[in-house]
Amino acid sequence: MKKISFLPFILFLSALTTPFAASADGIPTLTAGQGGIPRTDVVDVSSWQGNISVASYQAMKNAGAKGVIVKLTESTDYTNPYAATQLANAKAAGLQVGAYHYAHFTSTASAQAEANFFASQAKSLSLPSTTVMVDDLEDSSTTGHNPQANATAFAAQLKANGYAKTLLYTFPTYVASQGLNLSAFGNSNIWMAQYPYTPSASNLWNTQYGMWQFNSDTHFSGVSGGFDVSIDYANIMSAADSSVPAGTGYIYRLFSPITNEHLYTKDRYEAQVLSSSGWNYEGVNWVAPTSGKPIYRMYNPAIRQHLYTTDLNEYTTNAKVGWNKEGIAFYSGGSIPIYRAYSPVLKVHLWTTSGYEIKVITATPAWKNEGTAFYAQTLYSASKTAATLPSVSASSASSTSVLPPSSSTATSSSTSSSSSTSALPSSSSTIASSSNTSSTSSTK
């Protein structure tokens, strides 16, 4: 993940605009913890950094780092000789650890082979199945060979090897040149690299993705050398809480005061990200079975609404008229009905296990009762429903669409008579052009 900049243009603009010193390749030199820059949540390392002591990792932690992602492998024939020590010392310092693989695949078969090699090395280092595993997709050798299909095959093969928490690391120029559809991987599973000339905590980029790598020359007090650093929007590298077993099928409900939408997800991380971005968390609504009749999730970017349906014909038909397919959200099964109502005034749907809620809202002309949509396995104990997210293990993989953040603190109101027309806050920079995105090269 070592970058080579477009030197002449970046150096020229850096000389004019940046208050930071610049390294030889034109990337601003930062100091972790300095005022005004984005959080340095995650550091990634390779053999380039050699052995890193526990004390050095502790200095990173003291500056705000919560996780380290270590390069393990490249292609099918290279392993990082320092990986074992880098991982062990990071864990000894109390940091979460993840792993990445530098891809060279040019077909689905070679992608699967590289994923097997990556997974094998991870297992040899005793990395658990909950480890974040990253596909570093940036090398020019991967271009022109359908990297969309190859990266998909790579992630699927990692899952087949027992590693379900997969991320895709890439950068905007690569995405544009190869026509990648990042939403197919789930935006919360994207780690985007893009380096501003003046990184600023008040002008964050790529907030629609899980993580944003914003600099490759950040220095930590008492630690030799510069490091790649990222802000972790989706809390991907947060410690997992195993107080409730995975697979319990908790369905979280959230409300956006901007779009008047209720969102339902089994993914705790998605719920956490949204609840910290202005969505109102409304608790665990029900417990879904881990298998049964599929409930499909769709997103319409024009009206900024989701739809959940067990009707495959509805799912297929809507996809032809502007709705994006997001796959199976969760499953229907059990004896507890989940009701569906629609407001032609607000142009939103509501799903609820509460017959009383349906009775109240459909007593007004603003809502129409659409009957039973699907079924829940059990209800979640009302005594456990709280204003904060319960500690549960994250689901293995969710497809997260671009969801609008909300700055409002208003509470949910299913009977609201008007919808907000607030515009989405912009996350783009005034210097956001392809020339500020570094090209990439392998660093062994």
Protein Blocks (a to p, Z undefined) as FASTA:
>chain_A
ZZcddfklmmmmmmmmmcbdcdfkopacddehiahiacdfbacddfknopadfklmmmmm
mnopabdcddfbgcjlbccfklmmmmmmmmmnopacddddddfbfbfklmmmmmmmmmmm
mmmnopafklccddddfbfklgonlpmlmmmmmmmmmmmnopabdcddddfklmmmnopa
fklnopklpccddddfbdcfklcghklbmbdcfbfcdccehiacjddddddfkommgccd
fkbcghklpacddddfklopacddfbfklmmmmmmnopacebjfbdcdfbdcdddddddf
klopacddfblklmmmmmmnopacebjfbdcedjbdcdddddfklopacddfblklmmmm
mmpmkbccebjfbdcfbdcdfklpcfbdcdddddfbdcdddddddfbfbdcdfkbcbdcf
bdcddfbdfklcfklpccddddZZ
